[in-house]
């Protein structure tokens, strides 16, 4: 089974959402991508349709934007 991917930028909103996602989905079912340590994956997230973070991309390709921490333009800085 393909995992969901949770993208975030490390801000307080993102970290709070990460903890909630891990509690709800389980750490074995989601890959966490922190753009502070994985800048090379920004393009991947944009290609998937991520417009802001935190965001969860489901195995079927749906993008769930959760709250609002930062736009992708802010992430790319």
N, C-alpha and C positions, 0 to 999 in steps of 0.2 A: 504494500500500500504506500502510495506517495504521501509525504508529509505536507502539512501546511507550512508556510514560511512567514514568520513575524519579523517585520522590518522596523527598526527604531533608531533614534539618534542619541539616546542616553539621557534625555531631559527628564525631569521629574514625572511629567505626564506619561512619557514612554515607559519609564521604569515601572510605574504603577500598573500600566496596562500589561507589561510583560509578566508581572507577578500574577495578575488575574488570569491571563491566557494560560499560563502554565498550570494554574490551579484547575481551570475549567477543562482544558484539552489534554493535559498531561505532557510532561517533558519528552516522552518518547514519540509523540505525535506531531511535534512542531519543531522546526528549525529556527533558532533565534539568530538574526543578523543585525549586529550593531554597526552602524555606519562609521562610528569613531574608530573601530578596529578593522572594518571591512569596506573601506571606501571603494574598492574595485567592484563592489556589488551594486553600487548606485544605479548604473546603467541597466542592470538586470531588473531591478525593482521598477524603474521607469518603464521599461519595455513591458512589464507585467501589468502596468496601469496604475501604479502607486503614485498618487498626487501629493500626499502628505503622510507624515508619520506621527504616531504609530499606525501601522497597517498590517493586516493579516491577509495573505494570499492563500486561498484554499486550494486543495488538490485539483479541483475542477477549474481553477483559474479565476474565480471570483475574488475581487479585491474588497475587503472590508476595512474602511477607514474608521479608526477608533479614536473618538475625541479629536483633539487637534494639538499636536506638540510643535510641529515645524513643517513648513512647505518643503518640497524637494529642492526649490531654489535656495532656501536657507541651508539645507543639508549640504548642497554642493558648494555653498559659500564662496 
